[in-house]
């Protein structure tokens, strides 16, 4: 019998180099003596955090797979560490398992899951496409009008489709149809400009609307867990809306300047939109019911804490229950199962668990105190503190392909750092505006999933995207600094 040939485990191209680096970094940190003032469990959690960042940045394995690895590391490494309350005893794997699963009982996870369900309902019924087409139909036929209409569609979809990737997918066929009807080349400035506006406009409005992106909901979850309070949907909107409106205008102006369209008038644009609307036919009963529930849900989001005490998670969950009800609803559980990205739920839950572990093992408090002591940031005013931390988040985002992963690893550290800074600081407001910066995925296509969706159309390249994105990032950052010194201070955010 011939021996079966086996490939070496570390064969070139077989074992992900990013995963190998992450494992070596994990082991290396664990072999270092535990620093003074840091618990052994906290030391191990920081090692897991470094492993997570390396694997997430390198995308050595899928986010879902890396999340399960992180879960296992938390259970084993924390479970075999001395307890914080009684160093003569171990945490135990039962307690560490409870810690590792903490994120799956967090209200923010319920909201993300419900939001993904709502996005599935939108795509299942086709309401997202109908909303997009009718919004586009309201604009004129000039080049500038088409760009403005594209941003308006992004804004409307941000209110009703709480998934950046889903919004990008809904926009693609419409924008590609408009580009084709004008007879311009696929790699024309017009095509590139419109697609870049779609991708970057989604990021701009991820900041403007709390329920538009998973990273916002994760930030809100950490607020509730670590600060004992959260920012209401309307309060988030009041703080972020002016910035998003201004940056939408800036985005269009920058794209038109850097990628001047080959034509001034897009006479075929509305014809394409009209044709697609007529192909949809009259609004279905399911679409009407979904629209009614969605408008009611937005109303509850906007009046939380003003007209009622029901939080965003509660009202969204009730809305989802209605949408799943026979006769009254619009979708069955079988249809939901195949349309919801369950991996996102796992990544989100593990992200919250990792942040909670950083807090409960006191690793975050130790790290925050070290940063404060080493940088002297405790001597800065609120605006300067925001300027430094925001710049740090923008730079580190260049290595992340997921704002959710960035939020999972960095927001808990930002909060504990703020808790270590003495003085009168609005820590809740500062956390919110730092949460805004997490959505800065403007420079590289890989920095946000909607960027990659649009890049897949092959209408632009990474260099064109970065040229626009660098300018948008700089202007957006400076505008936030201006807001920090004026508007956000006036409304009590900072």
Residue pairs with C-beta under 8 A, 6 or more apart in sequence:
7 14
8 14
9 15
10 20
16 58
16 60
16 61
17 58
17 60
18 54
18 55
18 57
18 58
18 59
18 60
18 61
19 55
19 58
19 60
19 61
20 60
21 54
21 58
21 60
22 50
22 51
22 52
22 54
22 55
22 58
22 60
23 51
25 47
25 50
25 51
25 54
26 47
26 48
26 50
26 51
26 73
29 43
29 46
29 47
29 50
30 43
30 44
30 47
30 77
32 43
34 40
34 43
35 43
35 366
37 366
37 369
38 46
38 362
38 363
38 366
39 81
39 82
39 84
39 361
39 362
39 363
39 366
40 81
40 82
41 78
41 81
41 82
41 83
41 84
41 91
41 361
41 363
42 358
42 361
42 362
42 363
42 366
43 363
44 77
44 78
44 81
44 361
45 74
45 77
45 78
45 354
45 357
45 358
45 361
45 363
46 358
46 363
46 367
47 77
48 70
48 73
48 74
48 77
48 354
48 357
49 354
49 358
49 363
49 409
51 70
51 73
52 66
52 70
52 354
52 405
52 408
52 409
53 409
54 60
55 61
55 66
55 69
56 63
56 66
56 400
56 401
56 402
56 405
56 409
57 399
57 400
57 401
59 401
60 66
61 69
62 343
63 343
63 347
63 402
63 405
64 343
64 346
64 347
67 346
67 347
67 349
67 350
67 351
68 346
68 350
70 350
70 354
71 100
71 350
71 353
74 96
74 99
74 100
74 353
74 354
74 357
75 93
75 96
75 97
75 100
76 93
76 96
78 91
78 96
78 99
78 100
78 357
78 361
79 90
79 91
79 92
79 93
79 94
79 95
79 96
79 97
80 90
80 91
80 93
81 90
81 91
82 88
82 89
82 90
82 91
83 89
83 90
83 91
84 361
84 362
91 99
99 353
99 356
99 357
99 360
100 350
100 353
100 357
101 349
101 353
102 352
102 353
102 356
102 357
103 109
103 348
103 349
103 350
103 351
103 352
103 353
103 354
103 355
103 356
104 349
104 352
104 353
106 221
106 225
106 349
106 352
107 221
107 224
107 311
107 313
108 217
108 218
108 220
108 221
108 222
108 224
108 313
108 348
108 352
109 221
109 345
109 348
109 349
109 352
110 313
110 317
111 211
111 217
111 220
111 221
111 312
111 313
111 316
111 317
112 214
112 217
112 218
112 344
112 345
112 348
113 340
113 345
114 313
114 316
114 317
114 319
114 320
115 162
115 163
115 211
115 214
115 217
115 316
116 162
116 163
116 340
116 341
116 344
116 345
117 320
117 323
117 336
117 340
118 160
118 161
118 162
118 294
118 297
118 316
118 319
118 320
118 323
119 161
119 162
119 163
119 166
120 331
120 335
120 336
120 339
120 340
121 127
121 290
121 323
121 330
121 331
122 128
122 160
122 161
122 166
122 170
122 290
123 166
123 169
123 170
123 339
124 330
124 331
124 335
124 339
125 284
125 286
125 287
125 290
125 330
125 331
126 280
126 284
126 287
127 160
127 287
127 290
127 291
127 294
128 157
128 160
128 161
128 166
128 167
128 170
129 170
129 173
129 174
129 280
130 277
130 280
130 283
130 287
131 153
131 156
131 157
131 160
132 153
132 156
132 157
132 170
132 171
132 174
133 174
133 273
133 276
133 277
133 280
134 277
135 149
135 152
135 153
135 156
136 149
136 150
136 152
136 153
136 174
136 178
136 269
136 273
137 270
137 273
137 274
137 277
138 149
138 152
139 145
139 146
139 148
139 149
139 152
141 265
141 266
141 267
141 269
141 270
142 264
142 265
142 266
143 190
143 256
143 261
143 263
143 264
143 265
143 266
144 252
144 256
146 178
146 194
146 266
146 269
147 193
147 194
147 197
147 252
147 255
147 256
148 252
150 171
150 175
150 194
150 197
150 198
150 201
151 197
151 201
151 248
151 251
151 252
153 171
153 174
154 167
154 171
154 198
154 201
154 202
154 204
154 205
155 205
155 208
155 248
157 167
157 170
157 171
158 167
158 202
158 205
158 206
158 208
158 209
158 212
159 209
159 212
159 298
160 294
160 298
161 167
161 170
162 211
162 212
162 213
163 214
164 202
164 203
164 206
164 212
164 213
164 448
164 449
164 450
165 449
165 450
165 453
167 202
167 450
168 198
168 199
168 202
168 449
168 450
168 453
168 454
169 453
171 198
172 198
172 453
172 454
172 457
174 273
174 276
175 194
175 195
175 198
176 457
177 272
177 273
177 276
178 194
178 266
178 268
178 269
178 272
178 273
179 186
179 188
179 190
179 191
179 194
179 459
180 272
181 268
181 269
181 271
181 272
182 190
182 263
182 266
182 268
182 269
183 268
184 190
184 191
184 262
184 263
185 191
186 457
186 458
186 459
187 458
187 459
187 460
188 261
188 262
189 259
189 260
189 261
189 262
190 259
190 261
190 262
190 263
191 459
191 460
192 259
192 459
192 460
192 464
193 255
193 256
193 259
193 261
194 459
195 454
195 457
195 459
195 460
196 255
196 259
196 454
196 460
196 464
196 465
196 468
197 251
197 252
197 255
198 450
198 454
199 445
199 448
199 450
199 451
199 453
199 454
199 455
199 465
200 251
200 442
200 451
200 468
200 469
200 472
201 248
201 251
202 448
202 450
203 439
203 440
203 441
203 442
203 448
203 450
203 451
204 244
204 247
204 248
204 251
204 476
205 212
205 244
205 248
206 212
206 213
206 215
206 216
206 403
206 439
207 240
207 243
207 244
207 436
207 439
208 237
208 240
208 241
208 243
208 244
208 245
209 216
209 236
209 237
209 240
209 244
210 216
210 217
210 220
210 231
210 233
210 236
210 237
210 301
210 312
211 217
211 233
211 301
211 312
211 316
213 403
213 439
214 344
214 348
214 403
214 404
215 403
215 404
215 406
215 407
215 435
215 438
215 439
216 236
216 435
216 439
218 348
218 351
218 352
218 404
218 407
218 408
218 411
219 407
219 411
219 431
219 432
219 435
219 438
220 230
220 231
220 312
220 435
221 352
222 352
222 355
222 407
222 411
222 412
222 415
222 431
223 229
223 230
223 231
223 415
223 428
223 431
223 432
224 230
225 352
225 355
225 356
225 359
226 355
226 359
226 412
226 415
226 416
226 419
227 415
227 427
227 428
227 431
229 428
230 311
230 428
231 239
231 428
231 429
231 432
232 304
232 305
232 312
233 301
233 302
233 304
233 312
234 301
234 302
234 303
234 304
234 305
234 306
235 305
236 432
237 302
238 491
239 429
239 432
239 433
239 488
239 491
239 493
240 436
242 483
242 487
243 436
243 476
243 479
243 480
243 483
246 479
247 472
247 475
247 476
247 479
250 472
250 475
250 476
251 468
251 472
254 468
254 471
254 472
254 475
255 468
258 464
258 467
258 468
258 471
259 464
259 468
286 330
287 330
289 323
289 328
289 329
289 330
290 323
290 330
293 319
293 322
293 323
294 319
296 319
297 315
297 316
297 319
300 308
300 310
300 315
301 312
301 315
304 310
304 311
304 312
304 315
322 328
322 329
323 329
323 330
323 331
324 331
324 332
324 333
324 336
344 404
347 402
347 404
347 405
347 408
348 404
348 408
350 408
351 404
351 405
351 407
351 408
351 409
352 408
354 408
354 409
354 412
355 408
355 409
355 411
355 412
356 412
357 363
358 364
358 367
358 412
358 413
358 416
359 365
359 412
359 416
364 412
364 413
364 415
364 416
365 416
365 419
365 420
367 413
367 416
367 417
368 413
368 416
368 417
368 418
368 419
368 420
369 420
371 377
371 417
371 420
372 378
372 417
372 420
372 421
375 388
377 385
377 388
377 417
377 421
378 420
378 421
378 422
378 423
380 388
382 425
382 426
382 430
382 484
382 489
382 494
383 481
383 484
383 485
383 489
383 494
385 418
385 421
385 425
385 430
386 430
386 433
386 434
386 480
386 481
386 484
386 494
387 481
387 484
389 414
389 417
389 434
390 433
390 434
390 437
390 477
390 480
390 481
391 477
393 406
393 410
393 414
393 434
393 437
393 438
393 440
394 437
394 440
394 473
394 477
396 406
396 410
397 403
397 406
397 438
397 440
397 441
397 447
398 443
398 444
398 447
400 406
400 447
401 446
401 447
401 448
401 449
402 449
403 438
403 439
403 441
403 447
403 448
406 438
407 435
407 438
410 438
411 431
411 434
411 435
411 438
414 431
414 434
415 427
415 431
418 425
418 427
418 430
418 431
419 427
426 492
426 493
426 494
429 488
429 492
429 493
429 494
430 493
430 494
432 493
433 480
433 484
433 488
433 493
433 494
436 480
437 477
437 480
440 473
440 476
440 477
441 447
441 448
441 451
442 468
442 469
442 470
442 472
442 473
442 476
443 465
443 466
443 469
443 470
443 473
444 451
444 462
444 465
444 466
444 469
445 451
445 452
445 454
445 455
445 462
445 465
446 452
451 465
454 460
455 462
455 465
484 494
488 494
